[in-house]
């Protein structure tokens, strides 16, 4: 149990006033945030589904302060995962493309058009495979940052290498779930577009009505669904064996407005950081793409750490074995 000093890091600890629940310690004092996960855990409706303990969102200032603490204490590791590792991956794939292009140029004429005016299909196919592999490889640093940030928010000791190995294990499940959600979202968007177009084709008044319906009903519905899916990626990465859609939706229950405000804040911070970096790049073009890539990686990993902090706050100390 934390004493009243500054040596115990922030986190969820047994409540000194009620040992059957947890209370959040902000590093200097006890807060009003409590979790009853030790008393009334969520009982899964599906016997095969693991339970998810409820938690509470701490105030925004405290949340950002905790994020800064985690980043400051582990800045070198996060910098390596967010900048060093992606840079190394890009360099490796750049060399691979050069070697591949040089090899194919001698056999398939990749450096010159074929007789029908197009590049050799074999060469194009090989390059597409390389770039698809690059896209997958560049996801690994982000997944590793999520794993490492969650461990650091929970005050666990976890090496960068362990986070990278875990990210490699969760890469394809993560991509599968993201593709599934993307296809579902695309299908819904196409269905709405078709419905609006069909309504306009039948009668202008109906089309206008469907447009209004799409704006005033579809918009809020899209925001609602987005909030409920805000932690799907985290659940896939951090809690294998659980249904990520179910977990994400349950974590969002009762916190929709609070989560919306925090996610809008994160999006705004990312947008402002990107604008500032674009202005710097335009003002000093000699800064180069590499320097821009490095600078852009810093705010990006901070936002990932902050988002992971939200997941940890709500999920609390309860999680699947990893």
N, C-alpha and C positions, 0 to 999 in steps of 0.2 A: 504494500500500500504506500503511495507517495506521501512523503512528509511535506510540511510547508516550507520548502526551499526550492531553489531553481535548478537542482541537479537532476530531477526526474523529468524525462522528456514528455511532451504532451501525448495523450493517448487515453484509451478506455481502461479503467481500473475498477475493482470492487468498491462500491459506494461505502464510505465509512459509516454513513448513517443507516444504511440498509444493505447488508451483505448479500442479499438475494438479487441485487441489480447492479448495473454498472453505471459509473458517472464519469464524465469527461474531464480530465485534468489538462489545463492549457499550458502547463509548464511552470506556473507560479501559484495557481489557486484552482479550487474546484469550480466548475461552471454549473449552470442549471440543466445542462443536457444530460439526460439519463437514458439508459436502455434497459428494458425489462426482458432482454433475450434469455437471461438465466432463469426467468420465472415463467414467462408465457411465450415460448418459441412458437413460430408458425408451424403448424402441423400440416404436412403435405397431403393433398388430396390423393395423389398418386403414390402408392406404397414405394415405388421405385425412385421417387423424387426426394432429394435431400432437403432438409429444412433450411430456411433462411431467417436468421435472427434480425429483428427490426433494429434500427438505429435512428439517430437524429442528426440533422444538419446544424452545425455550429454557425454562429454569425459570420457574415462575409469577411469582415476584417480578420477574424480569428482564422478562418479557412485560408485566406491568402497569406497570413502570417505564418501558418504552419507549412504552407507550400514553400515559402521563402526559406524557412528553417531547414526543410528537407533538401532543397536545392543547394543552399549555402554549405551544408554539412557534407554533401556528396557531389559538389560541383564538378570535380575532375572526372568522376565516373560518368555522370550525365553528359558532360561535354564529349567524352570519348564515344559514348553510345549515339549521341545525336549528331555529331560532326565528324569525328574521326572514323567511325565505322562506315557511315554512308560514303565518305570521301574515298576510303579504301576500296569499297565495293565499286564505286564509279570508275576508279582508276583501273581496277582489275578487268572490268567489263570493257573499258575503252581499249585496253591492250588486246583483249580477246577479239574485239571487233576488227582491230587493225590486222591481227594475225589471220583471222578468218577471211577478211577481204583480200589480203595478199595471196592467200592460198587459193581462194576461189577465182581470183583474177587470172591465174595461170591455167585454169581448167574450164571455167564456164563463162569467161568474159564479163565479169561483174562490172568492170570499169568502162564497158562500152555497150551500147544497146545491141540487142539481138536483131535478127533480120526483120522481125515483125514490129520493131520499134520499142520493145519493152526489155527490161532487164531479165536476165536468166531466172526462171522461177525457182530453181534450186538455190541460187544465191539469196533471193529475196526471202524464201522460206527459212533459210539458215539464220538470216539476220533477224527475222521476226521471232524465232525461237530464242535467240540471244537477248533480245529486248524484253521478251516476256519473262525470261529468267531474271533479268535485271530488275524488272518491276517487282517480282516476288522477293528478290534479295533485299530490296530497299524497304520492304515491310518489316524485315527482321529487326532493325534498330528500334522502330516504334514499338513493336511488341515487347522487346527487351526493356525499353524504358518503362512501359506500363508495369511489367513484372517487378522491376527493381524499385520503382516508385512505391508500389503497393507494399513491398517488403519494408522499405524505409519508413513509410507512414505508420506501419505496424511495429516499428523499432526492431525489426528482424535483421540479423546479419546475413547478407546475401551478396555474393561476388558478382561482378559484371559477367564473368564467364558462365556462371550458373544461369543468369538471366538470359544470356544469348542462347544457351543450349535449350532452355525452356521455350524461348521464342521459336526456335526451329521446330520443336515438337508440336507447337500450337499453330504453326503457320497455315497449313492446309485446312484445318477446321475453321480457322478465322476467315480465310478467303472464301471457303464454301458458304459460310453463314452470310458474309457480306454480299456475295453474289446472289444468294437466295433472296435476301431482303431487297437488294437492288432490282432484281427481276420482278418481285412483287410490287414494288413502288412504281416501276415502269409500266407494268400492266394496269395498275389502277389509274395512272395518269393517262394512258391511251384510252382506257374505257371512258373516263370523264371527257376527254377531248372528243371522242366519237359521239358520246351522248349530246354534247353541246352542238357539235356540227350537225348531227341528225335532227336535233330540235330546230335549229335554224333553217335547215332544208325543208322541214315540214311546214313550219310557220314561223315568221319572224318574232312574233310575240312569245312563242314557246321557247325559241332560241334565247331570247333576252332573259326570260325567266330562268332558264337553266344556267345562263351565265351568272346571274345574280346569286342563284343557289350555290354554284361552284365557288364563288368568291366568299360569301358570308357563311357557308356551311362547310365547304371543302377546305377552306383555309384554316379555320380553327381545328377542324378534324385532323388535318395534316400536322399541325403543331402538336396536338394531343398525342397522336401516334408517335411523332418524333421524340417527344419527351419520354414516353413509355419504352421506347427502343434506345434510349440514350446510353444504356449500360450493357447492351448486347455484346459489343466487342470486348468490354472488360470481363464479362462473365465467361465468354468463350476462352479468353486468354488465361484467366486466373482460376476459374472453377470448372474444370472439365467434369463431365458426368452429370451436370445440371442442365436443364433446358434454359438457354440464355434468354429467350423471349419471355418465358415465365418469370425468371428471376428479375430481369430488367423491369418488367411491368409491375411486379410486386414492390420493388424498391421505389418506384415512382409514386405509388399510391399514397395519397395524403400529402404529397410534396410537390405537386405539379407547378404551382406558382413559384415556389422557392427555387425549384430546379430550373424553371424557365428563366428567371432572373439571373441565375448564376451562369447558365449556358449562354445567354445573350451577352453577359459581361465577358466571358471567355472569347466569344466570337468577335466582339468589339475590340478587345485587346489584340487579338491576332490580326484583325483588319488594320488597326492603327499601326502596329509594328511593321506590317507589310508595306503600308503607304510610306512610312518614314524611310524604310530601306530602299524603296523604289525612288524616292526623292534623292536620297544620298547617291544612288547609282547614277541617276540622271545628272546630278550636279558634278559628280566625279566619275566619269565613265571608266577612267583608268583603274578604278577599284577592282574591276574584273569580275567575271562570273564566279570564280572560286571564292573570292572574299565575300561576295553577296551570299553565296550558298552557306558559308560558315556563319555569317551574321544572322541569316534567316533561320538557321537551325536552333539558335539560342532561344528566341521567344517561342518557337514551336515546341521545344521539349518542355519549357516551363508550363505551357498550357496543358500538355499531356500529363505532367505531374499534378497540376491543379485538378484536372478532371478525374484522375485516379484518386486524388484525395477525397473528392465527393463520394466516389464509390466506396472507399474505405470507411468514411464517416457513417454512411447508411448501412453498409453491410456489417460494420462493427467487427469484432474479433471472430465472428462465425464465418467459416469458409471451408471448402472441400480440401481434402488432402492434395497437395501438389507434389 
